[in-house]
Amino acid sequence: MATVVIPFAGSEGKTRLHSSRRIRKALAHAMFCDVLAACLSIGRTRVVTPDEEGAAAAVDHGAEVVPDPGGGQGAAVLAGLAGVDPGRILVVNADVPCVVPHDLRSLLAATPAGCVALVEALDGTTNALSLPSSEAFASLYGPSSSDRFRAHAASLGLEAVSVALPNLADDVDTMEDLTRLQLRAGPRTQACLAELEGSLV
């Protein structure tokens, strides 16, 4: 079994998604819940979040909740990795609502033993990581982070491979992203979009 860490910043991590905080919160939560559902079938799942609603959903579904220490996504992932034994570890962003368990199993299967694998978005940021241990992670998120993660792995003497998995590569930053992915998104995201339909103008 693998350990999965999901950093979830809540609506404040999605300021470009919509001008309405209420809509951002609803959509961010729905996407997170679709990601959470996929991850829970893979193994022990740890959610790092300052969001009370997200934490409650995680507990309700049997995930562990780790308090977000502040300081951004990298700091959140480090908190989630603390105390995790070496082995199969995935870090999955909370804004990839198309992900299904098969995608995560495929990422694990594509990771050479003792090595690092990553799934990058079209803009070169990093949506998912497969790690052999918590020590293989460094806080390198941001523009072109996939290049930095590969370089970091090389500095540790680890092979790093890129894995092409469309459901993990397609993240959501804007409503245009969500509209493009809507028919592939998970059930909670689709239901939220249907509920908010009249407000998304």
Beta strands, then each sheet from edge to edge (+ up, - down):
strand 1: 2-7
strand 2: 43-49
strand 3: 64-67
strand 4: 89-92
strand 5: 116-120
strand 6: 126-131
strand 7: 160-162
sheet 1: 3+ 2+ 1+ 4+ 6- 5+ 7+
end
